[in-house]
Amino acid sequence: MIRKILSTSLLLLVSFAGIAQEEEPFKGYFINKEYNVYLQIDFYKNNIIIPGQEVFGEIPGFFGDKLDGRKWLITDAKIINDKEAEVSLINDVASEDLTAKIKLLNDSTLRLKQVEGSVLKIARNRKWVKMPKVLEFKSHK
C-alpha cells in the first residue's frame, strides 16, 4: 500500500513539473545547431544577465553565438499569447537594432522571424554573416 501511494505521489509530482514547464514556454535556453547560435530568454521575469557583460543588467534575454562573444540583447519582450511574443533586439555596441516575432511551434521548438530593422549578423572568419530572416531553435535542457 505504501509503495502504491509513493508511486502515485511521484507520478503526480512529475506531471505537475511538466505542466509548470509548459506554462512558461518563453523561458529557457534554445539552440540552433545549423548556425551554432542560441537564445537565452525569460520573458516572464526579465532577469537574464549576460555572462561577462553584467553592465547591461537584467534583460528579457539575448541572442548569442557559440563561436564568438558578441551578443544581440533583447531589450523588450511582449508576450502576445501563449504561442507568440514580440521582441526588440540591439547589438551589444548599440549600432544596430531590429524587431522580431518569436512563435512557439511545439513544446520544444521556437521560431524567430525578423520583422523590421537591421539584420541579425554573426562573425565568421573575420567577416559578418547575415542570418536568415527565419531561424528555428530547439530547447536545450
HELIX and SHEET records of a PDB file:
HELIX    1   1 ILE A    2  GLU A   22  1                                  21    
HELIX    2   2 GLU A   54  PHE A   56  5                                   3    
SHEET    1   A 9 LYS A  27  ASN A  32  0                                        
SHEET    2   A 9 VAL A  37  ASP A  42 -1                                        
SHEET    3   A 9 GLY A  61  ASP A  65 -1                                        
SHEET    4   A 9 ASP A  68  ASN A  81 -1                                        
SHEET    5   A 9 GLU A  84  ASN A  91 -1                                        
SHEET    6   A 9 ASP A  97  ASN A 106 -1                                        
SHEET    7   A 9 THR A 109  GLY A 117 -1                                        
SHEET    8   A 9 VAL A 134  SER A 139 -1                                        
SHEET    9   A 9 LYS A  27  ASN A  32 -1                                        
SHEET    1   B 2 LYS A 121  ARG A 124  0                                        
SHEET    2   B 2 LYS A 127  LYS A 130 -1                                        
END                                                                             
